[in-house]
Amino acid sequence: MARKKYFSLEQKLAILDETKRLSLNKVAKLYQIDAKTIRAWKLILKYQGIHGLSYSYKRHHYSESKKKALVKEFNSSSESALVFAAKHGIASDRSLREWVIRYNESKATVYTPRKRDSIMPGRKTTFEERLSIIEDLIKHDVNYSWAVDKYHVSYQQVYGWYQKYRKSGNDPQSLRDRRGKAKPKAEWTELDKLRAENRLLKAEVKRNEMEVAFAKKLIEIRNREAKSSSNNKPSKNYMKSTGGQSAL
């Protein structure tokens, strides 16, 4: 079963360091990461410090009343959900959006998402669309938010389809909407099934290839930094001439 890719503190800092030499979009493409994720890391580093990027860092635990207060503050602010979440130590901008939705529902009001929030409602989809969405989702390291933005479906829909697919033992037919007018099972030939399975298998292979490429790039960065550090060390002859003392 595929798992969401997690980056160590060292990896995150190496990627952020790359943004000093390359544009954000180029770095995102290089490492096959959503550019939004890198922006979030930058903001966390700015507002929470280096420890904020570590998974061992204990996030703030907010009570229900505090969450409501933060939602009120966010609604009256001009900041994006990404910036606001980083400033207040909230796990992610998605968590903040979920608070906003829940708070407004409890007040029996309709939440009108602002343009910057990009909260996507659900929509009807065909079996072929769901197959394509899951195929691309796997290629992009099971990044639900990316799939939501690209295909204009809800987060709940993408999450539900992927979970059904995995629980079925990776059977493409699990993506069928039994209530709709999808192609009858009798018409779903063995060739159809093999073609669908092949598409999703290729997506898994591509994801694994990206992970290998990332590992190679990380080694390259480490070697480059080690070489740079070695070049900056005083030479043995210099140390002898100064009696082993470095110049102040």
Secondary structure, 3 states (H helix, E strand, C coil): CCCCCCCCHHHHHHHHHHCCCCCHHHHHHHHCCCHHHHHHHHHHHHHHCHHHHCCCCCCCCCCHHHHHHHHHHHHHCCCCHHHHHHHCCCCCHHHHHHHHHHHHHHCCCCCCCCCCCCCCCCCCCCHHHHHHHHHHHHHCCCCHHHHHHHHCCCHHHHHHHHHHHHHCCCCHHHHCCCCCCCCCHHHCCHHHHHHHHHHHHHHHHHHHHHHHHHHHHHHHHHHHHHHHHHHCCCCHHHHHHCCCCCCC
